[in-house]
């Protein structure tokens, strides 16, 4: 199973069941007593390891993950973080 993520800038990223993902949600700075900006990790894992995105339909699991997070990265590209709002589509290959 491979899912291709298409971004608004034309870039694509292929996610396989063993692709290790990390995802973060932005935290409103007014909720912080330190009044600082912060991103909270909301997911770390892959479909392969039986994680919480391991639904019967992988696209549905990724939709849920990306719909509830603001940023994500893969272990294959650890120095690159993607903004989930730039995702245009998810396609099975």
N, C-alpha and C positions, 0 to 999 in steps of 0.2 A: 504494500500500500504506500503510495506516494501522493502527497497533496502539494500542489504548486500554489504558492502565495504570490499574487500579483499586486504590486504597489502602484500608487498614483504617478510615480516618476518613470514607469515602464520597467523597473527592475523586477525580477522574480526570485523566489527562494523556494527550493524543494525541501519538504519536510517528510521524512520517512518515519516508520513506527519506532525506530530506535534513535531518532534525532533527539538529543538532550536539549531541552528548552529551559530558559529562566524567564519569568515574567514579573513585572512590578506594577503596582498601582501608585499613582501620585497621591500624596497626603496633603490635604489643605493645611497651609501653614497656620491658620487660625485654630486648628485643633491641637497644635503643639504648644506646650507651655513655654518652650524655648523660642517660639516664633520663627522657626527655620523651615526651609523647604526640605522635603524628604520623599523618598520613594520606598514603599514597603514591598518586599518580595512576597508575591502571592502564589507562585508556583515554581517548582524545580523538579524536573524529571522528564520522562518520555512515555509514549504509549506502550512501549516494549516492556517497561518495568512494572506494569500494572498500576500506573498512577491514576490520579483522578480525571485525566482526560481520556482514559482508556474506555470510551463508550463503544457501543456496538457499531456506531457510525463515526469514524475518525473526524470527518469534517464537522459534525455536530459538536464533538468535544473541543475541537480547535475554535469553533465559533464561540462557544462558551468562554473559553480561556481568553481569547482576544477581545471579546465583548466586555470582560470584567477586568481588563488590565490596560495600562497606558503604554507600556514599553515591553519589549521582549528581545532576547538574544538567543543564539545557539552556541553550543560548545565548539562547533566548527569555526565560528567567527566570533571569538570572545571579545574582540575589541570593537565590535559593531553592534549597536543597539538600534532596534527598529521601533518607530512610533506606530502603534496599532491603528490609529485613525487614518494612516496612509494606505491601509489595505483596501484594495478594490474588489478582489475576489479570491476564493479558494476553489481549486479545481482538482478532481481526481485525475491522475495520469494513468 
